[in-house]
Amino acid sequence: TVVIAPEQETVIREYVKSKPIASIDLPGVELNIGTTVPETVELHKIEAPDVDYSYTVVGGRTYVVEPATRKIVHALD
């Protein structure tokens, strides 16, 4: 289980807000914490200190993804 500290979440939120990407749709795919993001989905690295995650936006929701496993570790509303 990955725990993202509140200060880390703030850094991630600010980064994602400053680097918006287009939302994509994945019909028939339900994404939750722990779900592996399909290989067809492009991940965008979060370029911030002490943050080793990527993100993607699906259905208008931002998901924080562990790049090595492509597993969703956090969702931002």
PQR file with spaces between the fields and no chain letter, atoms N, CA, C, O and H, PARSE charges and radii, in Angstrom:
ATOM       1  N    THR     1       0.836   -1.188    0.000 -0.4000 1.5000
ATOM       2  CA   THR     1       0.000    0.000    0.000 -0.0000 2.0000
ATOM       3  C    THR     1       0.876    1.244    0.000  0.5500 1.7000
ATOM       4  O    THR     1       1.798    1.365    0.807 -0.5500 1.4000
ATOM       5  N    VAL     2       0.589    2.146   -0.888 -0.4000 1.5000
ATOM       6  CA   VAL     2       1.339    3.395   -0.991 -0.0000 2.0000
ATOM       7  C    VAL     2       0.592    4.482   -0.232  0.5500 1.7000
ATOM       8  O    VAL     2      -0.607    4.679   -0.426 -0.5500 1.4000
ATOM       9  H    VAL     2      -0.160    2.048   -1.543  0.4000 1.0000
ATOM      10  N    VAL     3       1.309    5.177    0.626 -0.4000 1.5000
ATOM      11  CA   VAL     3       0.708    6.295    1.346 -0.0000 2.0000
ATOM      12  C    VAL     3       1.361    7.575    0.856  0.5500 1.7000
ATOM      13  O    VAL     3       2.579    7.737    0.940 -0.5500 1.4000
ATOM      14  H    VAL     3       2.283    5.016    0.784  0.4000 1.0000
ATOM      15  N    ILE     4       0.553    8.470    0.350 -0.4000 1.5000
ATOM      16  CA   ILE     4       1.059    9.763   -0.111 -0.0000 2.0000
ATOM      17  C    ILE     4       0.799   10.769    1.003  0.5500 1.7000
ATOM      18  O    ILE     4      -0.349   11.021    1.370 -0.5500 1.4000
ATOM      19  H    ILE     4      -0.436    8.338    0.282  0.4000 1.0000
ATOM      20  N    ALA     5       1.868   11.338    1.532 -0.4000 1.5000
ATOM      21  CA   ALA     5       1.754   12.299    2.623 -0.0000 2.0000
ATOM      22  C    ALA     5       1.014   13.549    2.139  0.5500 1.7000
ATOM      23  O    ALA     5       1.062   13.883    0.955 -0.5500 1.4000
ATOM      24  H    ALA     5       2.800   11.134    1.234  0.4000 1.0000
ATOM      25  N    PRO     6       0.324   14.244    3.066 -0.5600 1.5000
ATOM      26  CA   PRO     6      -0.433   15.442    2.668  0.2800 2.0000
ATOM      27  C    PRO     6       0.418   16.481    1.937  0.5500 1.7000
ATOM      28  O    PRO     6      -0.041   17.081    0.966 -0.5500 1.4000
ATOM      29  N    GLU     7       1.654   16.696    2.397 -0.4000 1.5000
ATOM      30  CA   GLU     7       2.492   17.692    1.721 -0.0000 2.0000
ATOM      31  C    GLU     7       2.890   17.213    0.319  0.5500 1.7000
ATOM      32  O    GLU     7       3.046   18.022   -0.596 -0.5500 1.4000
ATOM      33  H    GLU     7       2.026   16.208    3.186  0.4000 1.0000
ATOM      34  N    GLN     8       3.053   15.894    0.158 -0.4000 1.5000
ATOM      35  CA   GLN     8       3.360   15.334   -1.162 -0.0000 2.0000
ATOM      36  C    GLN     8       2.140   15.496   -2.077  0.5500 1.7000
ATOM      37  O    GLN     8       2.279   15.814   -3.258 -0.5500 1.4000
ATOM      38  H    GLN     8       2.927   15.237    0.901  0.4000 1.0000
ATOM      39  N    GLU     9       0.959   15.275   -1.525 -0.4000 1.5000
ATOM      40  CA   GLU     9      -0.268   15.433   -2.324 -0.0000 2.0000
ATOM      41  C    GLU     9      -0.407   16.880   -2.791  0.5500 1.7000
ATOM      42  O    GLU     9      -0.824   17.130   -3.921 -0.5500 1.4000
ATOM      43  H    GLU     9       0.846   15.017   -0.566  0.4000 1.0000
ATOM      44  N    THR    10      -0.061   17.827   -1.930 -0.4000 1.5000
ATOM      45  CA   THR    10      -0.126   19.245   -2.304 -0.0000 2.0000
ATOM      46  C    THR    10       0.804   19.529   -3.478  0.5500 1.7000
ATOM      47  O    THR    10       0.422   20.215   -4.426 -0.5500 1.4000
ATOM      48  H    THR    10       0.277   17.624   -1.012  0.4000 1.0000
ATOM      49  N    VAL    11       2.027   18.999   -3.414 -0.4000 1.5000
ATOM      50  CA   VAL    11       2.993   19.191   -4.501 -0.0000 2.0000
ATOM      51  C    VAL    11       2.454   18.573   -5.794  0.5500 1.7000
ATOM      52  O    VAL    11       2.545   19.178   -6.862 -0.5500 1.4000
ATOM      53  H    VAL    11       2.337   18.441   -2.644  0.4000 1.0000
ATOM      54  N    ILE    12       1.895   17.371   -5.690 -0.4000 1.5000
ATOM      55  CA   ILE    12       1.339   16.684   -6.865 -0.0000 2.0000
ATOM      56  C    ILE    12       0.177   17.496   -7.446  0.5500 1.7000
ATOM      57  O    ILE    12       0.116   17.714   -8.657 -0.5500 1.4000
ATOM      58  H    ILE    12       1.821   16.879   -4.822  0.4000 1.0000
ATOM      59  N    ARG    13      -0.739   17.943   -6.589 -0.4000 1.5000
ATOM      60  CA   ARG    13      -1.883   18.738   -7.048 -0.0000 2.0000
ATOM      61  C    ARG    13      -1.435   19.991   -7.793  0.5500 1.7000
ATOM      62  O    ARG    13      -1.951   20.312   -8.864 -0.5500 1.4000
ATOM      63  H    ARG    13      -0.689   17.767   -5.606  0.4000 1.0000
ATOM      64  N    GLU    14      -0.456   20.699   -7.205 -0.4000 1.5000
ATOM      65  CA   GLU    14       0.023   21.932   -7.824 -0.0000 2.0000
ATOM      66  C    GLU    14       0.697   21.654   -9.166  0.5500 1.7000
ATOM      67  O    GLU    14       0.531   22.413  -10.120 -0.5500 1.4000
ATOM      68  H    GLU    14      -0.036   20.438   -6.336  0.4000 1.0000
ATOM      69  N    TYR    15       1.463   20.551   -9.231 -0.4000 1.5000
ATOM      70  CA   TYR    15       2.142   20.200  -10.487 -0.0000 2.0000
ATOM      71  C    TYR    15       1.112   19.879  -11.565  0.5500 1.7000
ATOM      72  O    TYR    15       1.186   20.392  -12.682 -0.5500 1.4000
ATOM      73  H    TYR    15       1.597   19.934   -8.456  0.4000 1.0000
ATOM      74  N    VAL    16       0.153   19.026  -11.219 -0.4000 1.5000
ATOM      75  CA   VAL    16      -0.863   18.593  -12.180 -0.0000 2.0000
ATOM      76  C    VAL    16      -1.677   19.794  -12.670  0.5500 1.7000
ATOM      77  O    VAL    16      -2.025   19.877  -13.848 -0.5500 1.4000
ATOM      78  H    VAL    16       0.093   18.609  -10.313  0.4000 1.0000
ATOM      79  N    LYS    17      -1.977   20.724  -11.755 -0.4000 1.5000
ATOM      80  CA   LYS    17      -2.732   21.915  -12.127 -0.0000 2.0000
ATOM      81  C    LYS    17      -1.921   22.805  -13.077  0.5500 1.7000
ATOM      82  O    LYS    17      -2.480   23.448  -13.966 -0.5500 1.4000
ATOM      83  H    LYS    17      -1.695   20.657  -10.798  0.4000 1.0000
ATOM      84  N    SER    18      -0.593   22.834  -12.878 -0.4000 1.5000
ATOM      85  CA   SER    18       0.256   23.691  -13.709 -0.0000 2.0000
ATOM      86  C    SER    18       0.577   23.056  -15.066  0.5500 1.7000
ATOM      87  O    SER    18       1.002   23.751  -15.989 -0.5500 1.4000
ATOM      88  H    SER    18      -0.139   22.312  -12.156  0.4000 1.0000
ATOM      89  N    LYS    19       0.378   21.748  -15.189 -0.4000 1.5000
ATOM      90  CA   LYS    19       0.669   21.017  -16.434 -0.0000 2.0000
ATOM      91  C    LYS    19      -0.545   20.197  -16.856  0.5500 1.7000
ATOM      92  O    LYS    19      -0.489   18.967  -16.862 -0.5500 1.4000
ATOM      93  H    LYS    19       0.033   21.183  -14.440  0.4000 1.0000
ATOM      94  N    PRO    20      -1.644   20.868  -17.210 -0.5600 1.5000
ATOM      95  CA   PRO    20      -2.852   20.110  -17.552  0.2800 2.0000
ATOM      96  C    PRO    20      -2.668   19.274  -18.818  0.5500 1.7000
ATOM      97  O    PRO    20      -1.999   19.679  -19.769 -0.5500 1.4000
ATOM      98  N    ILE    21      -3.273   18.115  -18.792 -0.4000 1.5000
ATOM      99  CA   ILE    21      -3.263   17.242  -19.973 -0.0000 2.0000
ATOM     100  C    ILE    21      -4.715   16.924  -20.326  0.5500 1.7000
ATOM     101  O    ILE    21      -5.614   17.057  -19.495 -0.5500 1.4000
ATOM     102  H    ILE    21      -3.816   17.785  -18.019  0.4000 1.0000
ATOM     103  N    ALA    22      -4.925   16.510  -21.551 -0.4000 1.5000
ATOM     104  CA   ALA    22      -6.283   16.194  -22.008 -0.0000 2.0000
ATOM     105  C    ALA    22      -6.787   14.931  -21.321  0.5500 1.7000
ATOM     106  O    ALA    22      -6.049   13.963  -21.140 -0.5500 1.4000
ATOM     107  H    ALA    22      -4.195   16.402  -22.226  0.4000 1.0000
ATOM     108  N    SER    23      -8.050   14.965  -20.946 -0.4000 1.5000
ATOM     109  CA   SER    23      -8.696   13.783  -20.377 -0.0000 2.0000
ATOM     110  C    SER    23      -9.005   12.806  -21.505  0.5500 1.7000
ATOM     111  O    SER    23      -9.394   13.204  -22.603 -0.5500 1.4000
ATOM     112  H    SER    23      -8.650   15.751  -21.093  0.4000 1.0000
ATOM     113  N    ILE    24      -8.824   11.525  -21.215 -0.4000 1.5000
ATOM     114  CA   ILE    24      -9.183   10.500  -22.193 -0.0000 2.0000
ATOM     115  C    ILE    24     -10.326    9.664  -21.628  0.5500 1.7000
ATOM     116  O    ILE    24     -10.599    9.699  -20.428 -0.5500 1.4000
ATOM     117  H    ILE    24      -8.508   11.202  -20.323  0.4000 1.0000
ATOM     118  N    ASP    25     -10.979    8.926  -22.490 -0.4000 1.5000
ATOM     119  CA   ASP    25     -12.038    8.015  -22.060 -0.0000 2.0000
ATOM     120  C    ASP    25     -11.590    6.590  -22.306  0.5500 1.7000
ATOM     121  O    ASP    25     -10.976    6.285  -23.329 -0.5500 1.4000
ATOM     122  H    ASP    25     -10.757    8.898  -23.464  0.4000 1.0000
ATOM     123  N    LEU    26     -11.903    5.719  -21.354 -0.4000 1.5000
ATOM     124  CA   LEU    26     -11.624    4.287  -21.497 -0.0000 2.0000
ATOM     125  C    LEU    26     -12.936    3.541  -21.288  0.5500 1.7000
ATOM     126  O    LEU    26     -13.202    3.044  -20.194 -0.5500 1.4000
ATOM     127  H    LEU    26     -12.401    5.967  -20.523  0.4000 1.0000
ATOM     128  N    PRO    27     -13.758    3.460  -22.337 -0.5600 1.5000
ATOM     129  CA   PRO    27     -15.053    2.786  -22.183  0.2800 2.0000
ATOM     130  C    PRO    27     -14.875    1.351  -21.693  0.5500 1.7000
ATOM     131  O    PRO    27     -14.051    0.602  -22.218 -0.5500 1.4000
ATOM     132  N    GLY    28     -15.650    0.983  -20.693 -0.4000 1.5000
ATOM     133  CA   GLY    28     -15.629   -0.383  -20.189 -0.0000 2.0000
ATOM     134  C    GLY    28     -14.501   -0.671  -19.221  0.5500 1.7000
ATOM     135  O    GLY    28     -14.385   -1.797  -18.739 -0.5500 1.4000
ATOM     136  H    GLY    28     -16.320    1.592  -20.267  0.4000 1.0000
ATOM     137  N    VAL    29     -13.655    0.325  -18.918 -0.4000 1.5000
ATOM     138  CA   VAL    29     -12.552    0.122  -17.977 -0.0000 2.0000
ATOM     139  C    VAL    29     -12.841    0.935  -16.725  0.5500 1.7000
ATOM     140  O    VAL    29     -13.042    2.147  -16.789 -0.5500 1.4000
ATOM     141  H    VAL    29     -13.750    1.240  -19.309  0.4000 1.0000
ATOM     142  N    GLU    30     -12.859    0.248  -15.581 -0.4000 1.5000
ATOM     143  CA   GLU    30     -13.091    0.939  -14.316 -0.0000 2.0000
ATOM     144  C    GLU    30     -11.755    1.092  -13.604  0.5500 1.7000
ATOM     145  O    GLU    30     -11.051    0.109  -13.372 -0.5500 1.4000
ATOM     146  H    GLU    30     -12.695   -0.737  -15.529  0.4000 1.0000
ATOM     147  N    LEU    31     -11.409    2.325  -13.259 -0.4000 1.5000
ATOM     148  CA   LEU    31     -10.133    2.596  -12.603 -0.0000 2.0000
ATOM     149  C    LEU    31     -10.347    2.907  -11.126  0.5500 1.7000
ATOM     150  O    LEU    31     -11.209    3.708  -10.762 -0.5500 1.4000
ATOM     151  H    LEU    31     -11.981    3.124  -13.448  0.4000 1.0000
ATOM     152  N    ASN    32      -9.550    2.261  -10.287 -0.4000 1.5000
ATOM     153  CA   ASN    32      -9.590    2.471   -8.842 -0.0000 2.0000
ATOM     154  C    ASN    32      -8.169    2.389   -8.312  0.5500 1.7000
ATOM     155  O    ASN    32      -7.251    2.026   -9.047 -0.5500 1.4000
ATOM     156  H    ASN    32      -8.851    1.611  -10.583  0.4000 1.0000
ATOM     157  N    ILE    33      -7.981    2.724   -7.043 -0.4000 1.5000
ATOM     158  CA   ILE    33      -6.678    2.559   -6.416 -0.0000 2.0000
ATOM     159  C    ILE    33      -6.286    1.084   -6.551  0.5500 1.7000
ATOM     160  O    ILE    33      -7.084    0.197   -6.246 -0.5500 1.4000
ATOM     161  H    ILE    33      -8.726    3.019   -6.446  0.4000 1.0000
ATOM     162  N    GLY    34      -5.068    0.827   -7.002 -0.4000 1.5000
ATOM     163  CA   GLY    34      -4.596   -0.548   -7.173 -0.0000 2.0000
ATOM     164  C    GLY    34      -4.804   -1.112   -8.563  0.5500 1.7000
ATOM     165  O    GLY    34      -4.220   -2.141   -8.904 -0.5500 1.4000
ATOM     166  H    GLY    34      -4.420    1.547   -7.250  0.4000 1.0000
ATOM     167  N    THR    35      -5.635   -0.450   -9.385 -0.4000 1.5000
ATOM     168  CA   THR    35      -5.869   -0.900  -10.752 -0.0000 2.0000
ATOM     169  C    THR    35      -4.632   -0.617  -11.606  0.5500 1.7000
ATOM     170  O    THR    35      -3.994    0.426  -11.459 -0.5500 1.4000
ATOM     171  H    THR    35      -6.109    0.386   -9.108  0.4000 1.0000
ATOM     172  N    THR    36      -4.302   -1.545  -12.492 -0.4000 1.5000
ATOM     173  CA   THR    36      -3.209   -1.318  -13.436 -0.0000 2.0000
ATOM     174  C    THR    36      -3.750   -0.566  -14.648  0.5500 1.7000
ATOM     175  O    THR    36      -4.734   -0.973  -15.265 -0.5500 1.4000
ATOM     176  H    THR    36      -4.820   -2.393  -12.611  0.4000 1.0000
ATOM     177  N    VAL    37      -3.084    0.539  -14.971 -0.4000 1.5000
ATOM     178  CA   VAL    37      -3.494    1.350  -16.116 -0.0000 2.0000
ATOM     179  C    VAL    37      -3.060    0.634  -17.400  0.5500 1.7000
ATOM     180  O    VAL    37      -1.913    0.199  -17.500 -0.5500 1.4000
ATOM     181  H    VAL    37      -2.284    0.870  -14.470  0.4000 1.0000
ATOM     182  N    PRO    38      -3.956    0.507  -18.381 -0.5600 1.5000
ATOM     183  CA   PRO    38      -3.592   -0.178  -19.635  0.2800 2.0000
ATOM     184  C    PRO    38      -2.363    0.457  -20.315  0.5500 1.7000
ATOM     185  O    PRO    38      -2.131    1.661  -20.205 -0.5500 1.4000
ATOM     186  N    GLU    39      -1.595   -0.371  -21.009 -0.4000 1.5000
ATOM     187  CA   GLU    39      -0.381    0.082  -21.708 -0.0000 2.0000
ATOM     188  C    GLU    39      -0.687    1.148  -22.755  0.5500 1.7000
ATOM     189  O    GLU    39       0.188    1.934  -23.118 -0.5500 1.4000
ATOM     190  H    GLU    39      -1.784   -1.349  -21.099  0.4000 1.0000
ATOM     191  N    THR    40      -1.915    1.174  -23.236 -0.4000 1.5000
ATOM     192  CA   THR    40      -2.289    2.132  -24.281 -0.0000 2.0000
ATOM     193  C    THR    40      -2.420    3.555  -23.740  0.5500 1.7000
ATOM     194  O    THR    40      -2.490    4.509  -24.515 -0.5500 1.4000
ATOM     195  H    THR    40      -2.626    0.535  -22.941  0.4000 1.0000
ATOM     196  N    VAL    41      -2.454    3.701  -22.411 -0.4000 1.5000
ATOM     197  CA   VAL    41      -2.625    5.021  -21.791 -0.0000 2.0000
ATOM     198  C    VAL    41      -1.255    5.654  -21.571  0.5500 1.7000
ATOM     199  O    VAL    41      -0.369    5.051  -20.965 -0.5500 1.4000
ATOM     200  H    VAL    41      -2.397    2.926  -21.782  0.4000 1.0000
ATOM     201  N    GLU    42      -1.095    6.882  -22.073 -0.4000 1.5000
ATOM     202  CA   GLU    42       0.165    7.598  -21.895 -0.0000 2.0000
ATOM     203  C    GLU    42       0.237    8.170  -20.479  0.5500 1.7000
ATOM     204  O    GLU    42      -0.689    8.829  -20.006 -0.5500 1.4000
ATOM     205  H    GLU    42      -1.815    7.371  -22.565  0.4000 1.0000
ATOM     206  N    LEU    43       1.371    7.897  -19.815 -0.4000 1.5000
ATOM     207  CA   LEU    43       1.603    8.436  -18.471 -0.0000 2.0000
ATOM     208  C    LEU    43       2.521    9.644  -18.578  0.5500 1.7000
ATOM     209  O    LEU    43       3.425    9.673  -19.414 -0.5500 1.4000
ATOM     210  H    LEU    43       2.123    7.361  -20.200  0.4000 1.0000
ATOM     211  N    HIS    44       2.286   10.642  -17.727 -0.4000 1.5000
ATOM     212  CA   HIS    44       3.084   11.868  -17.724 -0.0000 2.0000
ATOM     213  C    HIS    44       3.813   11.959  -16.392  0.5500 1.7000
ATOM     214  O    HIS    44       3.189   11.950  -15.331 -0.5500 1.4000
ATOM     215  H    HIS    44       1.552   10.618  -17.049  0.4000 1.0000
ATOM     216  N    LYS    45       5.141   12.046  -16.452 -0.4000 1.5000
ATOM     217  CA   LYS    45       5.952   12.074  -15.241 -0.0000 2.0000
ATOM     218  C    LYS    45       5.704   13.361  -14.456  0.5500 1.7000
ATOM     219  O    LYS    45       5.602   14.446  -15.027 -0.5500 1.4000
ATOM     220  H    LYS    45       5.648   12.053  -17.314  0.4000 1.0000
ATOM     221  N    ILE    46       5.609   13.212  -13.130 -0.4000 1.5000
ATOM     222  CA   ILE    46       5.489   14.372  -12.255 -0.0000 2.0000
ATOM     223  C    ILE    46       6.903   14.811  -11.908  0.5500 1.7000
ATOM     224  O    ILE    46       7.616   14.129  -11.173 -0.5500 1.4000
ATOM     225  H    ILE    46       5.691   12.330  -12.667  0.4000 1.0000
ATOM     226  N    GLU    47       7.296   15.951  -12.443 -0.4000 1.5000
ATOM     227  CA   GLU    47       8.656   16.466  -12.257 -0.0000 2.0000
ATOM     228  C    GLU    47       8.681   17.339  -11.006  0.5500 1.7000
ATOM     229  O    GLU    47       8.636   18.566  -11.094 -0.5500 1.4000
ATOM     230  H    GLU    47       6.716   16.505  -13.041  0.4000 1.0000
ATOM     231  N    ALA    48       8.753   16.696   -9.845 -0.4000 1.5000
ATOM     232  CA   ALA    48       8.783   17.432   -8.580 -0.0000 2.0000
ATOM     233  C    ALA    48       9.709   16.702   -7.607  0.5500 1.7000
ATOM     234  O    ALA    48       9.852   15.482   -7.682 -0.5500 1.4000
ATOM     235  H    ALA    48       8.790   15.699   -9.774  0.4000 1.0000
ATOM     236  N    PRO    49      10.334   17.446   -6.696 -0.5600 1.5000
ATOM     237  CA   PRO    49      11.237   16.806   -5.727  0.2800 2.0000
ATOM     238  C    PRO    49      10.496   15.784   -4.868  0.5500 1.7000
ATOM     239  O    PRO    49       9.366   16.020   -4.441 -0.5500 1.4000
ATOM     240  N    ASP    50      11.143   14.652   -4.622 -0.4000 1.5000
ATOM     241  CA   ASP    50      10.599   13.601   -3.755 -0.0000 2.0000
ATOM     242  C    ASP    50       9.289   12.995   -4.259  0.5500 1.7000
ATOM     243  O    ASP    50       8.533   12.418   -3.478 -0.5500 1.4000
ATOM     244  H    ASP    50      12.061   14.460   -4.969  0.4000 1.0000
ATOM     245  N    VAL    51       9.020   13.121   -5.550 -0.4000 1.5000
ATOM     246  CA   VAL    51       7.812   12.521   -6.116 -0.0000 2.0000
ATOM     247  C    VAL    51       8.237   11.633   -7.286  0.5500 1.7000
ATOM     248  O    VAL    51       8.726   12.123   -8.304 -0.5500 1.4000
ATOM     249  H    VAL    51       9.634   13.590   -6.185  0.4000 1.0000
ATOM     250  N    ASP    52       8.044   10.326   -7.128 -0.4000 1.5000
ATOM     251  CA   ASP    52       8.445    9.372   -8.165 -0.0000 2.0000
ATOM     252  C    ASP    52       7.222    8.750   -8.832  0.5500 1.7000
ATOM     253  O    ASP    52       7.138    7.533   -8.997 -0.5500 1.4000
ATOM     254  H    ASP    52       7.647    9.928   -6.301  0.4000 1.0000
ATOM     255  N    TYR    53       6.283    9.602   -9.209 -0.4000 1.5000
ATOM     256  CA   TYR    53       5.052    9.107   -9.809 -0.0000 2.0000
ATOM     257  C    TYR    53       4.789    9.789  -11.143  0.5500 1.7000
ATOM     258  O    TYR    53       5.401   10.798  -11.493 -0.5500 1.4000
ATOM     259  H    TYR    53       6.351   10.591   -9.075  0.4000 1.0000
ATOM     260  N    SER    54       3.853    9.194  -11.866 -0.4000 1.5000
ATOM     261  CA   SER    54       3.358    9.789  -13.100 -0.0000 2.0000
ATOM     262  C    SER    54       1.861   10.011  -12.905  0.5500 1.7000
ATOM     263  O    SER    54       1.290    9.619  -11.888 -0.5500 1.4000
ATOM     264  H    SER    54       3.356    8.375  -11.581  0.4000 1.0000
ATOM     265  N    TYR    55       1.236   10.648  -13.898 -0.4000 1.5000
ATOM     266  CA   TYR    55      -0.210   10.846  -13.794 -0.0000 2.0000
ATOM     267  C    TYR    55      -0.849   10.756  -15.158  0.5500 1.7000
ATOM     268  O    TYR    55      -0.196   10.871  -16.195 -0.5500 1.4000
ATOM     269  H    TYR    55       1.701   10.966  -14.725  0.4000 1.0000
ATOM     270  N    THR    56      -2.152   10.545  -15.121 -0.4000 1.5000
ATOM     271  CA   THR    56      -2.964   10.553  -16.321 -0.0000 2.0000
ATOM     272  C    THR    56      -4.343   11.043  -15.927  0.5500 1.7000
ATOM     273  O    THR    56      -4.707   11.001  -14.752 -0.5500 1.4000
ATOM     274  H    THR    56      -2.683   10.452  -14.278  0.4000 1.0000
ATOM     275  N    VAL    57      -5.111   11.506  -16.895 -0.4000 1.5000
ATOM     276  CA   VAL    57      -6.468   11.965  -16.620 -0.0000 2.0000
ATOM     277  C    VAL    57      -7.425   11.128  -17.462  0.5500 1.7000
ATOM     278  O    VAL    57      -7.355   11.122  -18.691 -0.5500 1.4000
ATOM     279  H    VAL    57      -4.815   11.540  -17.850  0.4000 1.0000
ATOM     280  N    VAL    58      -8.315   10.425  -16.778 -0.4000 1.5000
ATOM     281  CA   VAL    58      -9.280    9.556  -17.451 -0.0000 2.0000
ATOM     282  C    VAL    58     -10.674    9.940  -16.956  0.5500 1.7000
ATOM     283  O    VAL    58     -10.931    9.979  -15.753 -0.5500 1.4000
ATOM     284  H    VAL    58      -8.372   10.430  -15.779  0.4000 1.0000
ATOM     285  N    GLY    59     -11.552   10.218  -17.890 -0.4000 1.5000
ATOM     286  CA   GLY    59     -12.922   10.573  -17.538 -0.0000 2.0000
ATOM     287  C    GLY    59     -12.992   11.808  -16.653  0.5500 1.7000
ATOM     288  O    GLY    59     -13.894   11.931  -15.824 -0.5500 1.4000
ATOM     289  H    GLY    59     -11.343   10.186  -18.867  0.4000 1.0000
ATOM     290  N    GLY    60     -12.045   12.721  -16.825 -0.4000 1.5000
ATOM     291  CA   GLY    60     -12.050   13.955  -16.054 -0.0000 2.0000
ATOM     292  C    GLY    60     -11.441   13.844  -14.669  0.5500 1.7000
ATOM     293  O    GLY    60     -11.388   14.833  -13.937 -0.5500 1.4000
ATOM     294  H    GLY    60     -11.313   12.621  -17.498  0.4000 1.0000
ATOM     295  N    ARG    61     -10.984   12.664  -14.299 -0.4000 1.5000
ATOM     296  CA   ARG    61     -10.384   12.445  -12.976 -0.0000 2.0000
ATOM     297  C    ARG    61      -8.889   12.197  -13.132  0.5500 1.7000
ATOM     298  O    ARG    61      -8.468   11.470  -14.031 -0.5500 1.4000
ATOM     299  H    ARG    61     -11.028   11.861  -14.894  0.4000 1.0000
ATOM     300  N    THR    62      -8.089   12.800  -12.258 -0.4000 1.5000
ATOM     301  CA   THR    62      -6.638   12.648  -12.317 -0.0000 2.0000
ATOM     302  C    THR    62      -6.207   11.475  -11.446  0.5500 1.7000
ATOM     303  O    THR    62      -6.583   11.382  -10.278 -0.5500 1.4000
ATOM     304  H    THR    62      -8.431   13.391  -11.528  0.4000 1.0000
ATOM     305  N    TYR    63      -5.412   10.581  -12.031 -0.4000 1.5000
ATOM     306  CA   TYR    63      -4.899    9.416  -11.317 -0.0000 2.0000
ATOM     307  C    TYR    63      -3.386    9.508  -11.209  0.5500 1.7000
ATOM     308  O    TYR    63      -2.696    9.792  -12.188 -0.5500 1.4000
ATOM     309  H    TYR    63      -5.106   10.657  -12.980  0.4000 1.0000
ATOM     310  N    VAL    64      -2.876    9.261   -9.997 -0.4000 1.5000
ATOM     311  CA   VAL    64      -1.442    9.218   -9.753 -0.0000 2.0000
ATOM     312  C    VAL    64      -1.032    7.749   -9.879  0.5500 1.7000
ATOM     313  O    VAL    64      -1.621    6.866   -9.256 -0.5500 1.4000
ATOM     314  H    VAL    64      -3.437    9.030   -9.202  0.4000 1.0000
ATOM     315  N    VAL    65       0.001    7.512  -10.707 -0.4000 1.5000
ATOM     316  CA   VAL    65       0.363    6.145  -11.086 -0.0000 2.0000
ATOM     317  C    VAL    65       1.836    5.871  -10.769  0.5500 1.7000
ATOM     318  O    VAL    65       2.699    6.721  -10.990 -0.5500 1.4000
ATOM     319  H    VAL    65       0.480    8.229  -11.213  0.4000 1.0000
ATOM     320  N    GLU    66       2.107    4.674  -10.247 -0.4000 1.5000
ATOM     321  CA   GLU    66       3.486    4.243  -10.038 -0.0000 2.0000
ATOM     322  C    GLU    66       4.001    3.766  -11.398  0.5500 1.7000
ATOM     323  O    GLU    66       3.507    2.770  -11.928 -0.5500 1.4000
ATOM     324  H    GLU    66       1.406    3.984  -10.067  0.4000 1.0000
ATOM     325  N    PRO    67       4.993    4.470  -11.970 -0.5600 1.5000
ATOM     326  CA   PRO    67       5.393    4.160  -13.352  0.2800 2.0000
ATOM     327  C    PRO    67       5.894    2.733  -13.563  0.5500 1.7000
ATOM     328  O    PRO    67       5.620    2.144  -14.609 -0.5500 1.4000
ATOM     329  N    ALA    68       6.613    2.167  -12.608 -0.4000 1.5000
ATOM     330  CA   ALA    68       7.199    0.834  -12.792 -0.0000 2.0000
ATOM     331  C    ALA    68       6.131   -0.247  -12.932  0.5500 1.7000
ATOM     332  O    ALA    68       6.284   -1.175  -13.725 -0.5500 1.4000
ATOM     333  H    ALA    68       6.835    2.645  -11.758  0.4000 1.0000
ATOM     334  N    THR    69       5.046   -0.127  -12.160 -0.4000 1.5000
ATOM     335  CA   THR    69       4.004   -1.157  -12.165 -0.0000 2.0000
ATOM     336  C    THR    69       2.749   -0.722  -12.924  0.5500 1.7000
ATOM     337  O    THR    69       1.893   -1.548  -13.240 -0.5500 1.4000
ATOM     338  H    THR    69       4.921    0.628  -11.515  0.4000 1.0000
ATOM     339  N    ARG    70       2.642    0.605  -13.222 -0.4000 1.5000
ATOM     340  CA   ARG    70       1.465    1.195  -13.857 -0.0000 2.0000
ATOM     341  C    ARG    70       0.223    1.064  -12.979  0.5500 1.7000
ATOM     342  O    ARG    70      -0.898    1.131  -13.483 -0.5500 1.4000
ATOM     343  H    ARG    70       3.338    1.276  -12.965  0.4000 1.0000
ATOM     344  N    LYS    71       0.412    0.875  -11.666 -0.4000 1.5000
ATOM     345  CA   LYS    71      -0.715    0.777  -10.742 -0.0000 2.0000
ATOM     346  C    LYS    71      -1.095    2.165  -10.227  0.5500 1.7000
ATOM     347  O    LYS    71      -0.236    3.002   -9.950 -0.5500 1.4000
ATOM     348  H    LYS    71       1.323    0.820  -11.257  0.4000 1.0000
ATOM     349  N    ILE    72      -2.401    2.386  -10.107 -0.4000 1.5000
ATOM     350  CA   ILE    72      -2.911    3.635   -9.555 -0.0000 2.0000
ATOM     351  C    ILE    72      -2.676    3.622   -8.042  0.5500 1.7000
ATOM     352  O    ILE    72      -3.080    2.689   -7.348 -0.5500 1.4000
ATOM     353  H    ILE    72      -3.100    1.707  -10.332  0.4000 1.0000
ATOM     354  N    VAL    73      -2.015    4.672   -7.544 -0.4000 1.5000
ATOM     355  CA   VAL    73      -1.737    4.764   -6.121 -0.0000 2.0000
ATOM     356  C    VAL    73      -2.575    5.842   -5.432  0.5500 1.7000
ATOM     357  O    VAL    73      -2.688    5.866   -4.206 -0.5500 1.4000
ATOM     358  H    VAL    73      -1.686    5.429   -8.108  0.4000 1.0000
ATOM     359  N    HIS    74      -3.165    6.741   -6.242 -0.4000 1.5000
ATOM     360  CA   HIS    74      -3.931    7.839   -5.651 -0.0000 2.0000
ATOM     361  C    HIS    74      -4.824    8.442   -6.734  0.5500 1.7000
ATOM     362  O    HIS    74      -4.481    8.420   -7.917 -0.5500 1.4000
ATOM     363  H    HIS    74      -3.073    6.722   -7.238  0.4000 1.0000
ATOM     364  N    ALA    75      -5.955    8.973   -6.325 -0.4000 1.5000
ATOM     365  CA   ALA    75      -6.847    9.660   -7.260 -0.0000 2.0000
ATOM     366  C    ALA    75      -7.110   11.052   -6.720  0.5500 1.7000
ATOM     367  O    ALA    75      -7.362   11.226   -5.527 -0.5500 1.4000
ATOM     368  H    ALA    75      -6.233    8.991   -5.365  0.4000 1.0000
ATOM     369  N    LEU    76      -7.052   12.045   -7.599 -0.4000 1.5000
ATOM     370  CA   LEU    76      -7.335   13.423   -7.216 -0.0000 2.0000
ATOM     371  C    LEU    76      -8.695   13.811   -7.760  0.5500 1.7000
ATOM     372  O    LEU    76      -9.008   13.548   -8.921 -0.5500 1.4000
ATOM     373  H    LEU    76      -6.848   11.904   -8.567  0.4000 1.0000
ATOM     374  N    ASP    77      -9.500   14.437   -6.919 -0.4000 1.5000
ATOM     375  CA   ASP    77     -10.814   14.881   -7.374 -0.0000 2.0000
ATOM     376  C    ASP    77     -10.774   16.318   -7.824  0.5500 1.7000
ATOM     377  O    ASP    77     -11.796   16.862   -8.241 -0.5500 1.4000
ATOM     378  H    ASP    77      -9.245   14.651   -5.976  0.4000 1.0000
